[in-house]
């Protein structure tokens, strides 16, 4: 079976963009194809990840790259949507089409334009990634995770300081990333203090506990081994995992992140490594409580003990397992469809010594975890440098 590799990427700056979505997508597509030292005619298929779901009246996003990148207009293209795991869904689909031998090359584009929508509309769109029949009363996706944080505090004690330390860590990392939406080290005291600039959004979550509404686009070129052999760089999958969980919180213990645990365990088992064999992890910190729960779901700490990793610096840059050296969703931004593609691109950049921000010293293995909803759709990758 062919072994797909990531051979090129292009990552736009996240934040507020005035460019239409087709232009954002075309810009990173051109960049990724050039980075792979290929031509548009070399691309066999395009996989596009855009959530949309009401953020824009324009649908049919698979056809949008060809609007302003005419060389791609006749290339087969497919659009994927899977809540906040939309980007990784597109990445895994491209991987599978190459592994199956159907295609030699694939272009993956993850993109979202969110800031043109009103705050009310963004809330409504994101809340649709919950089970609205039971969870409508939370009023926002922040409300869903606020409830998860409340349950965590009820079970394990008030960990507001832990969440603030996660936020401060990721903002400090993001301050070095020129592609991040927010490039400012906010510090622990600011993140830990409720104020006019850092109010409660969904108690106990403060503004600094929540990822930002962002615009952004990222593209990858993936290829079979014979094509990758002549590429300037190649990053391959050592292991991968994909698992779902119940959509309604009422059907499960929301503090377990059981689907996330299953996906990561699948990837680690396939890679024949344990979590601490990784040199870095890019994980889905849509809210700081999510990163904390992921520590525990992945076996880095026992339930209720994730705070120890922050307290002793395990997940800091320079620690045993740096988590979100890019700044994570917290500082880098979270344009829904782009997020999973961004995680894979920046992990590949770390492995090849090309990180745009903090560069981890000589990494051999990188982990990626991207989830949709409250750990409902879960994707994990263990990546290694082939060349």
C-alpha positions as CSV (number, residue, x, y, z in Angstrom):
1,X,0.0,0.0,0.0
2,X,1.4,3.5,-0.9
3,X,2.6,5.5,2.1
4,X,1.4,9.1,1.7
5,X,3.7,12.0,2.6
6,X,3.2,15.7,3.2
7,X,5.6,17.3,0.7
8,X,4.6,21.0,0.7
9,X,2.5,23.5,2.7
10,X,1.5,27.1,2.9
11,X,0.0,28.8,5.9
12,X,-1.6,32.2,5.7
13,X,-1.7,34.5,8.7
14,X,-4.7,34.0,10.9
15,X,-6.8,36.9,12.1
16,X,-9.1,39.3,10.4
17,X,-9.0,39.2,6.6
18,X,-10.6,41.4,4.0
19,X,-9.9,38.9,1.2
20,X,-12.8,36.8,-0.1
21,X,-12.6,33.1,0.7
22,X,-11.7,32.0,-2.9
23,X,-8.7,34.3,-2.9
24,X,-7.6,33.1,0.6
25,X,-7.8,29.5,-0.6
26,X,-6.0,30.1,-3.9
27,X,-3.2,31.9,-2.3
28,X,-2.2,29.1,0.0
29,X,-2.9,26.5,-2.7
30,X,-0.4,28.3,-5.0
31,X,2.1,28.4,-2.1
32,X,1.8,24.8,-1.1
33,X,2.2,23.5,-4.7
34,X,5.3,25.7,-5.2
35,X,6.7,24.5,-1.8
36,X,6.3,20.9,-3.1
37,X,8.1,22.0,-6.3
38,X,5.1,20.8,-8.4
39,X,2.9,22.4,-11.0
40,X,-0.9,22.7,-10.7
41,X,-1.3,20.1,-13.5
42,X,0.5,17.6,-11.2
43,X,-2.4,17.7,-8.7
44,X,-4.7,14.7,-9.1
45,X,-7.5,15.7,-6.6
46,X,-8.4,18.5,-4.2
47,X,-9.9,18.0,-0.7
48,X,-11.4,21.2,0.8
49,X,-12.3,21.7,4.4
50,X,-14.7,24.5,5.1
51,X,-17.3,24.4,7.9
52,X,-19.5,27.4,6.9
53,X,-22.9,26.1,8.1
54,X,-24.3,29.6,7.8
55,X,-21.2,31.8,8.2
56,X,-21.5,32.6,4.5
57,X,-24.4,32.3,1.9
58,X,-21.8,30.9,-0.6
59,X,-21.6,27.1,-0.4
60,X,-20.1,24.6,-2.9
61,X,-16.7,25.4,-1.5
62,X,-15.0,22.6,-3.4
63,X,-15.4,24.6,-6.5
64,X,-14.1,27.9,-5.1
65,X,-10.3,27.4,-5.5
66,X,-10.8,27.2,-9.3
67,X,-12.6,30.6,-9.3
68,X,-9.4,32.6,-8.9
69,X,-6.9,29.8,-9.6
70,X,-8.0,28.7,-13.1
71,X,-5.3,26.0,-13.4
72,X,-7.3,24.0,-10.8
73,X,-10.8,24.6,-12.2
74,X,-11.0,21.2,-13.9
75,X,-9.3,19.2,-11.1
76,X,-11.6,16.8,-9.2
77,X,-12.5,18.4,-5.9
78,X,-14.4,17.4,-2.8
79,X,-15.6,19.4,0.2
80,X,-15.7,18.1,3.8
81,X,-17.5,19.3,6.9
82,X,-17.0,17.8,10.4
83,X,-17.4,20.6,12.9
84,X,-14.0,21.8,14.2
85,X,-12.4,18.6,12.9
86,X,-13.3,19.7,9.3
87,X,-9.6,20.3,8.4
88,X,-8.3,16.9,9.6
89,X,-11.3,15.2,7.9
90,X,-10.0,16.6,4.6
91,X,-6.4,15.6,5.4
92,X,-7.4,12.0,6.3
93,X,-9.6,11.8,3.1
94,X,-6.6,12.8,1.0
95,X,-4.4,10.4,2.8
96,X,-6.8,7.5,2.2
97,X,-7.2,8.3,-1.5
98,X,-3.4,8.1,-2.0
99,X,-3.0,5.1,0.3
100,X,-5.7,3.3,-1.8
101,X,-3.8,4.0,-5.0
102,X,-6.5,6.1,-6.5
103,X,-4.4,9.2,-6.6
104,X,-0.7,10.1,-6.7
105,X,-1.0,13.6,-5.4
106,X,-3.6,15.6,-3.4
107,X,-4.0,19.2,-2.5
108,X,-5.7,19.8,0.9
109,X,-7.1,23.3,1.6
110,X,-8.6,24.2,5.0
111,X,-10.2,27.6,5.2
112,X,-12.8,29.7,7.0
113,X,-13.9,33.3,7.0
114,X,-15.7,34.1,10.2
115,X,-15.1,37.7,11.2
116,X,-17.6,39.1,8.6
117,X,-20.4,37.4,10.5
118,X,-22.0,39.0,13.6
119,X,-21.2,37.7,17.0
120,X,-24.8,36.4,17.3
121,X,-24.5,34.5,14.0
122,X,-21.1,33.0,14.9
123,X,-22.6,31.8,18.2
124,X,-25.5,30.2,16.4
125,X,-23.3,28.5,13.8
126,X,-20.9,27.1,16.4
127,X,-23.7,26.0,18.7
128,X,-24.9,23.7,15.9
129,X,-21.8,21.5,16.7
130,X,-23.5,20.6,19.9
131,X,-26.7,18.5,20.4
132,X,-29.1,21.4,20.2
133,X,-32.1,19.4,21.3
134,X,-30.6,19.2,24.8
135,X,-27.9,21.9,24.8
136,X,-29.6,24.9,23.2
137,X,-29.9,26.5,26.7
138,X,-26.1,26.9,26.9
139,X,-26.6,29.7,24.2
140,X,-23.1,29.3,22.8
141,X,-20.3,26.7,22.3
142,X,-18.4,28.6,25.0
143,X,-21.5,27.8,27.2
144,X,-21.1,24.1,26.4
145,X,-17.4,24.1,27.5
146,X,-18.3,26.3,30.4
147,X,-20.6,23.5,31.6
148,X,-17.8,21.0,31.1
149,X,-15.4,23.2,33.1
150,X,-18.0,23.6,35.9
151,X,-18.3,19.8,36.1
152,X,-14.6,19.4,36.3
153,X,-14.4,22.0,39.1
154,X,-17.2,20.2,40.9
155,X,-15.4,16.9,40.7
156,X,-11.7,17.9,41.2
157,X,-11.8,21.4,42.8
158,X,-11.4,24.9,41.4
159,X,-8.7,24.9,38.7
160,X,-9.1,28.4,37.4
161,X,-5.4,29.0,38.0
162,X,-4.6,25.9,35.9
163,X,-6.7,27.2,33.0
164,X,-5.0,30.6,33.3
165,X,-1.6,28.9,33.2
166,X,-2.5,27.0,30.0
167,X,-3.7,30.3,28.4
168,X,-0.6,32.1,29.5
169,X,1.6,29.3,28.1
170,X,-0.1,29.3,24.8
171,X,-0.1,33.1,24.4
172,X,3.6,33.2,25.3
173,X,4.3,30.6,22.6
174,X,2.0,32.5,20.1
175,X,3.9,35.7,20.7
176,X,6.7,34.1,18.7
177,X,4.5,33.0,15.8
178,X,4.1,35.6,13.0
179,X,1.1,33.6,11.6
180,X,-0.8,33.8,14.9
181,X,-4.0,35.9,15.3
182,X,-2.7,37.2,18.7
183,X,1.1,37.7,19.0
184,X,1.1,39.0,22.6
185,X,2.3,37.4,25.8
186,X,-0.5,38.2,28.1
187,X,1.1,36.7,31.3
188,X,-0.5,34.6,34.0
189,X,-1.8,37.4,36.2
190,X,-3.9,38.9,33.3
191,X,-5.2,35.5,32.3
192,X,-6.1,34.6,35.9
193,X,-7.9,37.9,36.8
194,X,-11.5,38.6,35.9
195,X,-11.6,42.2,34.6
196,X,-13.2,44.4,32.1
197,X,-10.7,43.2,29.5
198,X,-11.0,39.6,30.6
199,X,-14.6,39.0,31.7
200,X,-16.4,35.8,32.2
201,X,-17.7,34.5,28.8
202,X,-19.3,31.3,30.2
203,X,-18.4,31.0,33.9
204,X,-15.9,29.7,34.9
205,X,-14.4,30.4,31.5
206,X,-13.0,33.8,31.0
207,X,-12.2,35.5,27.6
208,X,-8.6,34.3,27.9
209,X,-9.9,30.7,28.2
210,X,-11.6,30.9,24.8
211,X,-10.1,30.7,21.3
212,X,-10.7,33.6,19.0
213,X,-13.0,34.0,16.0
214,X,-10.6,34.1,13.1
215,X,-10.2,34.1,9.4
216,X,-7.5,31.9,7.8
217,X,-6.5,29.4,5.2
218,X,-3.8,26.7,5.0
219,X,-2.9,24.2,2.3
220,X,-0.9,20.9,2.1
221,X,0.3,18.9,-0.8
222,X,0.4,15.2,-0.2
223,X,1.9,12.5,-2.4
224,X,2.6,8.8,-2.9
225,X,6.2,7.6,-2.2
226,X,7.4,7.7,-5.8
227,X,6.4,11.4,-6.1
228,X,7.6,12.2,-2.6
229,X,11.0,10.7,-3.4
230,X,11.9,13.8,-5.5
231,X,10.2,16.4,-3.3
232,X,12.3,18.9,-1.3
233,X,10.9,17.5,2.0
234,X,8.7,14.7,3.1
235,X,6.8,14.0,6.3
236,X,5.0,10.7,6.7
237,X,2.5,9.2,9.1
238,X,3.9,6.8,11.7
239,X,0.4,6.3,13.1
240,X,-3.1,7.7,12.8
241,X,-6.4,7.3,14.7
242,X,-10.0,8.3,14.2
243,X,-12.9,7.8,16.7
244,X,-16.3,9.3,17.4
245,X,-18.2,9.7,20.6
246,X,-21.9,10.4,21.5
247,X,-23.0,13.9,20.4
248,X,-25.2,14.6,23.5
249,X,-23.2,15.3,26.7
250,X,-26.0,13.5,28.5
251,X,-25.0,10.1,26.9
252,X,-21.4,10.1,28.3
253,X,-19.1,11.5,30.9
254,X,-18.0,14.7,29.2
255,X,-14.8,14.8,31.3
256,X,-13.4,11.6,29.9
257,X,-13.0,12.7,26.3
258,X,-13.3,8.9,25.5
259,X,-13.3,9.4,21.8
260,X,-10.2,11.6,21.9
261,X,-8.5,8.9,24.0
262,X,-9.5,6.2,21.6
263,X,-8.2,8.2,18.6
264,X,-4.8,9.0,20.2
265,X,-4.4,5.4,21.5
266,X,-5.0,4.1,17.9
267,X,-2.3,6.4,16.6
268,X,0.2,5.6,19.3
269,X,-0.4,1.9,18.9
270,X,0.1,2.1,15.1
271,X,3.2,4.1,15.6
272,X,4.4,1.6,18.4
273,X,5.3,4.5,20.7
274,X,3.9,6.0,23.9
275,X,2.8,9.6,24.4
276,X,6.0,10.7,26.0
277,X,8.0,9.4,23.0
278,X,6.6,12.4,21.1
279,X,8.8,15.5,20.8
280,X,5.9,17.9,20.5
281,X,2.1,17.9,20.4
282,X,-0.2,20.2,18.6
283,X,-3.6,19.7,20.3
284,X,-7.1,21.2,20.2
285,X,-7.3,23.9,22.8
286,X,-10.5,25.6,21.6
287,X,-10.9,26.3,25.3
288,X,-8.3,25.9,28.0
289,X,-10.4,23.2,29.7
290,X,-10.1,21.2,26.5
291,X,-6.3,21.1,26.6
292,X,-6.5,20.1,30.3
293,X,-8.9,17.3,29.6
294,X,-6.7,16.1,26.7
295,X,-3.7,15.8,29.0
296,X,-5.7,13.4,31.1
297,X,-7.4,11.6,28.1
298,X,-4.0,10.9,26.5
299,X,-2.5,9.4,29.6
300,X,-0.1,12.3,30.4
301,X,-1.8,12.5,33.8
302,X,-4.4,10.8,35.9
303,X,-8.0,12.2,35.9
304,X,-8.0,15.4,38.0
305,X,-4.2,15.6,37.9
306,X,-3.6,17.4,34.6
307,X,-2.6,20.5,36.6
308,X,0.6,18.8,37.6
309,X,1.9,19.0,34.0
310,X,1.5,22.8,34.0
311,X,2.9,23.2,37.5
312,X,6.1,21.3,36.7
313,X,6.6,22.6,33.2
314,X,6.1,19.3,31.4
315,X,4.1,20.8,28.6
316,X,6.1,24.1,28.3
317,X,8.6,24.6,25.5
318,X,11.7,23.0,27.0
319,X,9.6,20.5,29.0
320,X,9.3,16.8,28.5
321,X,6.5,17.2,25.9
322,X,5.9,20.7,24.6
323,X,2.2,21.3,23.9
324,X,1.1,23.9,21.4
325,X,4.4,25.5,20.7
326,X,2.6,27.3,17.8
327,X,0.3,29.1,20.4
328,X,-2.5,26.6,19.8
329,X,-6.0,27.7,18.9
330,X,-5.9,29.9,21.9
331,X,-3.4,32.4,20.5
332,X,-3.0,31.3,16.8
333,X,-6.7,31.5,16.2
334,X,-9.4,29.0,15.2
335,X,-10.8,29.5,11.7
336,X,-12.8,26.3,11.9
337,X,-12.1,24.6,8.5
338,X,-8.4,25.6,8.6
339,X,-7.5,24.4,12.1
340,X,-6.8,20.7,11.4
341,X,-4.8,21.5,8.3
342,X,-2.9,24.1,10.2
343,X,-2.0,21.6,12.9
344,X,-0.6,19.2,10.4
345,X,1.3,21.9,8.5
346,X,2.9,23.3,11.6
347,X,3.8,19.9,12.9
348,X,5.4,19.1,9.5
349,X,7.2,22.4,9.7
350,X,8.6,21.6,13.1
351,X,9.9,18.2,11.9
352,X,11.7,19.7,9.0
353,X,13.2,22.6,11.0
354,X,11.0,25.2,9.3
355,X,8.7,26.4,12.1
356,X,7.6,30.0,11.5
357,X,7.7,30.5,15.3
358,X,9.4,28.6,18.1
359,X,11.4,25.7,16.7
360,X,11.7,22.6,18.9
361,X,15.2,21.3,18.9
362,X,15.7,18.3,16.6
363,X,12.2,16.8,16.8
364,X,11.7,13.2,15.5
365,X,8.0,12.6,16.2
366,X,5.2,15.1,16.3
367,X,1.6,14.4,17.5
368,X,-1.5,16.2,16.3
369,X,-5.0,16.0,17.8
370,X,-8.0,17.8,16.3
371,X,-11.5,17.3,17.4
372,X,-15.0,18.3,16.3
373,X,-17.6,19.3,18.9
374,X,-16.9,18.4,22.5
375,X,-14.6,15.5,21.6
376,X,-17.2,14.0,19.4
377,X,-15.2,13.6,16.1
378,X,-11.6,12.9,16.9
379,X,-8.5,12.7,14.7
380,X,-4.9,11.9,15.9
381,X,-1.7,11.8,13.8
382,X,1.8,10.8,14.7
383,X,4.1,12.3,12.1
384,X,7.8,11.8,11.4
385,X,10.3,13.2,9.0
386,X,11.1,11.0,6.0
387,X,13.4,13.6,4.5
